[in-house]
Amino acid sequence: MAATDWNPLLRDQLAEPYWTELQSFVAAERARHRVFPAHDEVFAALHLTPYASVRAVILGQDPYHGPGQAHGLSFSVRPGVAVPPSLRNIYAERESDLGLPPPEHGCLDAWARGGVLLLNTTLTVRAGQAASHQGKGWERFTDEVIRVVSAKPERVVFILWGAAARRKKALVDTSRHVVVESAHPSPLSASNGFFGSRPFSRTNAALEDAGRPPIDWRVDGEV
């Protein structure tokens, strides 16, 4: 991890035996297989969204496991890469909620820079093999990230899509923060409660109710 304001909050995790084992596992995987995202993008969510700036969290699971997709932010893909189905549905809900037409790219860097922590619960994956790095220690680390965000005194909105993300609600102090939850935006489940859930306007209403600035939900290139 490069030096950011997250480091003092997560330093104890980096000293735990599981962390050494996890990094050894990932290094061995990279030696034998293609692993996503690139080494220097594994912690992109923490680099692009400083702890002090976090106003919302969108929790994902695995990084995308297709070539050129993952770059360290949940649901986001690099510019020039086809927009994945779940993100297309996120954009469709954003249009329904806020009136913003879907952009042609799937890069959510602007959200990250604007205070949205785009955190996957597992930070690496073997190419072409979904869930291949689950249960190796990343979840312990990202659970701690959620806990330290929940320790912030000012309101944060946790956006939890799907059963796996919603289980992380147990890590959130809901007396201080707000959880916006629904079905996952995957085509398999989006019609079962994601569409019509209005997560973007609900997040901003919760922030403004606490006297915090709303999130700008536009992406790069939108005006």
LUMTOR-551432 format. One record per atom (N, C-alpha, C): residue in three letters; y, z, x. Coordinates in steps of 0.2 Angstrom, whole numbers, plus 2048, in hexadecimal, padded with zeros to 3 digits. Layout:
N
ALAYZX ...
% end
This chain:
223
MET7FA800804 MET800800800 MET806800804 ALA80B7FB803 ALA8117FB806 ALA815801804 ALA81A803808 ALA81E809806 ALA823808800 THR82280C7FB THR82680C7F5 THR8278137F2 ASP82B8147ED ASP82B81A7EA ASP82581D7E7 TRP8208197E6 TRP81A81B7E4 TRP81681F7E9 ASN81781E7EF ASN8138217F5 ASN8128287F5 PRO81882C7F4 PRO8178337F4 PRO8138367EE LEU8138327E9 LEU8108347E2 LEU8088337E3 LEU80682E7E7 LEU7FF82C7E7 LEU7FC82E7EE ARG8008317F2 ARG7FD8327F9 ARG7F78367F9 ASP7F683B7F5 ASP7F083F7F4 ASP7EA83B7F3 GLN7EB8357EF GLN7E58317ED GLN7E382D7F3 LEU7E882B7F7 LEU7E68277FD LEU7E282B803 ALA7E3832802 ALA7DF836806 ALA7D8838804 GLU7D68367FE GLU7D08387FB GLU7CA8347FE PRO7C48377FE PRO7BF833801 PRO7BD82C7FD TYR7BE82D7F6 TYR7BD8277F2 TYR7C18217F4 TRP7C78227F6 TRP7CC81D7F8 TRP7C98197FE THR7C781D803 THR7C481A809 THR7BE816807 GLU7BA818803 GLU7B4814801 GLU7B680E7FD LEU7BB80F7F9 LEU7BD8097F5 LEU7C08047F9 GLN7C48057FE GLN7C7800803 GLN7C27FD807 SER7BD801809 SER7B77FE80D SER7B37F9808 PHE7B27FB802 PHE7AF7F67FD PHE7B37F07FD VAL7B97F07FC VAL7BD7EA7FB VAL7BD7E6801 ALA7BE7E9807 ALA7BE7E580D ALA7B77E280E ALA7B17E580C ALA7AB7E280D ALA7AA7DC808 GLU7AD7DD802 GLU7AD7D87FD GLU7B17D27FF ARG7B77D3802 ARG7BB7CD805 ARG7B77CA80B ALA7B37CD80F ALA7B07CA814 ALA7AA7C6812 ARG7A87C780C ARG7A27C3809 ARG7A37BE804 HIS7A97C0800 HIS7AA7BC7FA HIS7B27BB7F9 ARG7B47B77F5 ARG7BB7B67F3 ARG7BD7BB7EE VAL7C27BF7F0 VAL7C47C47EC VAL7CB7C37E9 PHE7CD7C57E3 PHE7D47C47E1 PHE7D67CB7DF PRO7DD7CC7DF PRO7E27C77E2 PRO7E27C87E9 ALA7E67C47ED ALA7E77C47F4 ALA7E87CB7F6 HIS7E67CD7FC HIS7E77D47FF HIS7EE7D67FE ASP7F37D27FF ASP7FA7D47FF ASP7FD7D57F8 GLU7F97D37F3 GLU7FB7D47EC GLU7F87D97E8 VAL7F37DC7EB VAL7EF7E17E7 VAL7F47E67E4 PHE7F97E97E7 PHE7FD7EE7E5 PHE8047EB7E2 ALA8047E57E0 ALA80A7E17DE ALA80D7E57D8 ALA8097E87D4 ALA80C7EB7CE ALA8117F17D0 LEU80E7F57D5 LEU8127FA7D8 LEU8187F87DC HIS8177F27E0 HIS81D7F07E4 HIS8237ED7E0 LEU8217EA7DA LEU8267E67D6 LEU8297EB7D1 THR8267F17CF THR8297F57CB THR8297FC7CE PRO82E7FE7D1 PRO82E8057D4 PRO82D80A7CF TYR82B8107D1 TYR82A8157CD TYR8308177C9 ALA8368177CC ALA83C8197C9 ALA83E8157C3 SER83B80E7C4 SER83D8097BF SER8398097B9 VAL83380C7B9 VAL82E80B7B3 VAL83180D7AD ARG8318097A8 ARG83380B7A1 ARG82D80979C ALA82980579E ALA82380379A ALA81D80179F VAL81780279C VAL81180079F VAL80D7FC79B ILE80A7F679E ILE8067F279A ILE7FF7F279E LEU7FA7F579B LEU7F47F679F LEU7EF7F179E GLY7EC7EE7A3 GLY7E77E97A3 GLY7E17EC7A6 GLN7DC7E77A7 GLN7D57EA7AA GLN7D47E77B0 ASP7D07E17B1 ASP7CF7DE7B7 ASP7D57D97B8 PRO7D67D77BF PRO7DA7D17C0 PRO7D67CB7BE TYR7DA7C67BD TYR7D67BF7BB TYR7D27BE7C1 HIS7CC7BB7BF HIS7C77B97C5 HIS7C77B27C6 GLY7CB7AE7C3 GLY7CB7A67C5 GLY7D07A57CB PRO7CF79F7CE PRO7D379D7D4 PRO7DA79D7D2 GLY7DE7A07D6 GLY7E67A07D6 GLY7E97A37D0 GLN7E57A77CC GLN7E87AA7C7 GLN7EB7B17C8 ALA7E77B67CB ALA7EA7BD7CC ALA7EF7BD7D1 HIS7F47C17D0 HIS7F97C37D5 HIS7FB7CA7D5 GLY7F77CE7D2 GLY7F87D57D2 GLY7FC7D87CC LEU7FD7D57C7 LEU8007D77C1 LEU7FC7D67BB SER7FB7DB7B7 SER7F67DA7B1 SER7F97D47AC PHE7F47D07AA PHE7F67CB7A5 PHE7FA7C57A8 SER7FD7C67AE SER8017C17B1 SER7FD7BC7B6 VAL7FF7B67B6 VAL7FC7B17BB VAL8027AE7BF ARG8007AB7C4 ARG8057A77C9 ARG8097A27C5 PRO80F7A07C7 PRO81279A7C4 PRO80E7947C6 GLY80D78F7C1 GLY8097897C2 GLY80278A7C0 VAL8007907BE VAL7F97917BC VAL7F97917B5 ALA7F478E7B2 ALA7F478D7AA ALA7F47947A7 VAL7F87957A2 VAL7F879C79E VAL7F279D79B PRO7EF7A379D PRO7E87A579A PRO7E97A7793 PRO7E37A678F PRO7E37A7788 PRO7E67AE786 SER7E57B4789 SER7E87BA787 SER7EF7BA788 LEU7F27B778D LEU7F97B778E LEU7FC7B2789 ARG7F97AD787 ARG7FB7A8782 ARG7FC7AC77B ASN7F87B077A ASN7F87B5774 ASN7FE7BA775 ILE7FF7BC77B ILE8047C177C ILE80B7BD77B TYR80B7B777D TYR8117B377C TYR8127B2775 ALA80D7B0771 ALA80E7AF76A ALA8107B5766 GLU80E7BB768 GLU8107C1765 GLU8177C3767 ARG8197C176D ARG8207C276F ARG8257BD76B GLU8227B7769 GLU8267B3765 GLU8277B575E SER8227B875B SER8227BB755 SER8267C1754 ASP8267C5759 ASP82A7CB75A ASP8317CA75B LEU8327C6760 LEU8397C6763 LEU83C7BF762 GLY8397BA760 GLY83B7B375F GLY83C7AF766 LEU8397B176B LEU8397AE771 LEU8337A9772 PRO8347A3772 PRO82F79E773 PRO82A79F779 PRO82479D779 PRO82079E77E PRO82279A784 PRO82379D78A PRO825799790 PRO81F794793 GLU820790797 GLU81B78C79A GLU81778F7A0 HIS8197947A2 HIS8167987A8 HIS81379F7A6 GLY80F7A27AA GLY80C7A87A8 GLY80E7AE7AD CYS8137AD7B1 CYS8157B17B6 CYS81A7B77B3 LEU8187BD7B3 LEU81B7C37B0 LEU81F7C77B5 ASP8217C47BB ASP8257C87C0 ASP82B7CB7BD ALA82E7C77B8 ALA8357C97B6 ALA8347D07B2 TRP82E7D07AE TRP82D7D77AB TRP82C7DC7B0 ALA8287DB7B5 ALA8277E07BA ALA82D7E27BD ARG8317DE7BF ARG8387DF7C2 ARG83C7E37BD GLY83B7E27B7 GLY83F7E57B2 GLY83D7EC7AF GLY8387EF7B2 GLY8367F57B1 GLY82F7F67AD VAL82B7F07AC VAL8257F17A9 VAL81F7F17AE LEU81C7F67AF LEU8167F77B4 LEU8107F37B1 LEU80F7EE7B4 LEU8097E97B2 LEU8037EB7B6 LEU7FF7F07B4 LEU7FA7F37B7 LEU7F37F27B5 ASN7EF7EF7B9 ASN7E87EF7B8 ASN7E47F57BA THR7DF7F77B6 THR7DC7FD7B8 THR7D77FC7BE THR7D57F67BF THR7D17F47C5 THR7D67EF7C9 LEU7D77F07CF LEU7DC7EC7D2 LEU7D97E67D6 THR7D27E57D7 THR7CF7DF7DA THR7C97DD7D6 VAL7C77D77D8 VAL7C17D47D4 VAL7BE7CE7D9 ARG7B87CE7D8 ARG7B57C87DC ARG7B67C27D8 ALA7B77BC7DB ALA7B87B67D8 ALA7B37B47D3 GLY7B47B27CD GLY7B07B07C8 GLY7AB7B57C5 GLN7AC7BC7C7 GLN7A87C17C5 GLN7AC7C77C1 ALA7AD7C67BB ALA7B17CB7B8 ALA7AE7D27B8 ALA7B27D77B9 ALA7B07DE7B9 ALA7AC7E07C0 SER7AC7DB7C5 SER7A87DC7CB SER7AA7E27CF HIS7B07E47CE HIS7B37EA7D2 HIS7B47F07CE GLN7B27F07C8 GLN7B37F67C4 GLN7AE7FB7C6 GLY7B08027C5 GLY7AC8077C7 GLY7AB8097CF LYS7B08067D2 LYS7B08077DA LYS7B580B7DC GLY7B980E7D8 GLY7BE8127DA GLY7C58107D8 TRP7C680A7D6 TRP7CD8087D4 TRP7D080C7CE GLU7CB80D7C9 GLU7CD8117C3 GLU7D08187C4 ARG7CD81B7C9 ARG7CF8227CB ARG7D68217CE PHE7D881C7D2 PHE7DE81B7D4 PHE7E381A7CF THR7E28157CA THR7E68137C5 THR7E78187C0 ASP7E281C7BF ASP7E38227BA ASP7E88267BD GLU7E98277C3 GLU7EE82B7C6 GLU7F58287C6 VAL7F58227C6 VAL7FB81E7C5 VAL7FE8207BE ILE7F981F7B9 ILE7FB8217B2 ILE7FE8287B2 ARG7FA82C7B5 ARG7FC8337B4 ARG8038357B7 VAL8048327BD VAL80B8337C0 VAL8118307BC VAL80F82A7B9 VAL8148277B4 VAL81582C7AE SER81082F7AC SER8108337A6 SER81483A7A8 ALA81483B7AE ALA8188417B0 ALA81F8407B1 LYS82283A7B0 LYS8298387B0 LYS82C83C7AA PRO83283F7AB PRO8358437A6 PRO83883E7A0 GLU83A8387A2 GLU83D83479D GLU83882F79A ARG83982D794 ARG83482A790 ARG832823793 VAL82B822793 VAL82881C795 VAL82481A78F VAL82381378E VAL81F811788 VAL81980E78C PHE81381078A PHE80D80E78C PHE80A809787 ILE809802789 ILE8077FD784 ILE7FF7FC786 LEU7FB7FE781 LEU7F47FE782 LEU7F07F977E TRP7EE7F4780 TRP7EA7EF77C TRP7E37EF77E GLY7DF7F0778 GLY7D87F0779 GLY7D57F777A ALA7CE7F8779 ALA7CB7FE779 ALA7CB801780 ALA7CA7FD785 ALA7CA80078C ALA7D180378E ALA7D77FF78C ALA7DD80278E ALA7DF808789 ARG7DD808783 ARG7DE80D77F ARG7DB814780 ARG7D6813784 ARG7D2819787 ARG7D781D78C LYS7DB81978F LYS7E081D794 LYS7E6821790 LYS7E682078A LYS7EB824786 LYS7EA82C788 ALA7E482E789 ALA7E283578B ALA7E6837791 LEU7E8832795 LEU7EC83479B LEU7F483579A VAL7F6833794 VAL7FD833793 VAL7FF83978F ASP80583C791 ASP80884178E ASP80C83E788 THR80983E782 THR80C83B77C THR81183F779 SER81284577B SER818849779 SER81E84777C ARG81E843781 ARG824841785 ARG824839784 HIS81F836785 HIS81F82F785 HIS81C82C77F VAL81C82577E VAL81A821778 VAL81581D77A VAL80F81C776 VAL80A818777 VAL80A812771 VAL80A80C773 VAL80A80776F VAL803803770 GLU7FF80476B GLU7F880176C GLU7F67FD766 SER7F17F8768 SER7EE7F3763 SER7E87F0766 ALA7E57EC762 ALA7E07E8765 ALA7E27E476B HIS7DD7E176F HIS7DF7DD775 HIS7E17D6773 PRO7E67D3777 PRO7E87CD775 PRO7E37C7777 SER7DD7C9779 SER7D87C477A SER7D77C0774 PRO7D57B9774 PRO7D37B576E PRO7CE7B976A LEU7CA7BD76D LEU7C47C076A LEU7C67C5765 SER7CC7C8766 SER7CE7CE762 SER7D67CE760 ALA7D97C9762 ALA7E17C9760 ALA7E27C9759 SER7DE7C6755 SER7DF7C674E SER7DD7CC74A ASN7DA7D174E ASN7D87D774C ASN7DD7DD74D GLY7E37DB74D GLY7E87E074E GLY7ED7DF753 PHE7EC7DA758 PHE7F17D975D PHE7F77D575A PHE7F57D0756 PHE7FA7CC753 PHE7FE7D074E GLY8047D074E GLY8087D4749 GLY8097DB74B SER8077DD751 SER8087E4753 SER80F7E5756 ARG8137E0758 ARG81A7E075A ARG81B7E5760 PRO8177E5765 PRO8187E976B PRO81E7E976E PHE8217E376F PHE8277E3773 PHE82D7E676F SER82E7E5769 SER8347E8765 SER8327F0764 ARG82C7F2763 ARG82A7F9763 ARG82C7FC769 THR82A7F976F THR82C7FC775 THR8337FD776 ASN8377F8775 ASN83E7F9776 ASN8417FE771 ALA83F7FE76B ALA841803766 ALA84080A769 ALA83A80B76B ALA83881276E ALA83D814774 LEU83E80F778 LEU84281077E LEU84981277C GLU84C80E777 GLU85380F775 GLU854815771 ASP84E81776E ASP84E81E76A ASP84F82476F ALA84D823775 ALA84D82877A ALA85382777F GLY85882277D GLY85E821781 GLY85C81D788 ARG857819788 ARG85581578E ARG85680E78C PRO85880A791 PRO859803790 PRO8537FF78E PRO8547FA78A PRO84E7F7787 PRO84B7F278D ILE8457F078C ILE8427EB791 ILE8457E478F ASP8467E0794 ASP8487D9793 ASP8417D5793 TRP83F7D378E TRP8387D078D TRP8387C878F ARG83D7C6791 ARG83D7BF794 ARG83A7BE79A VAL8377B979C VAL8347B77A3 VAL8397B37A6 ASP8377B27AD ASP83B7AD7B1 ASP83C7A77AE GLY8427A47AE GLY84479D7AB GLY84679D7A4 GLU8467A37A1 GLU8487A479A GLU84F7A679A VAL8537A4795 VAL85A7A6794 VAL85B7A978D 
% end
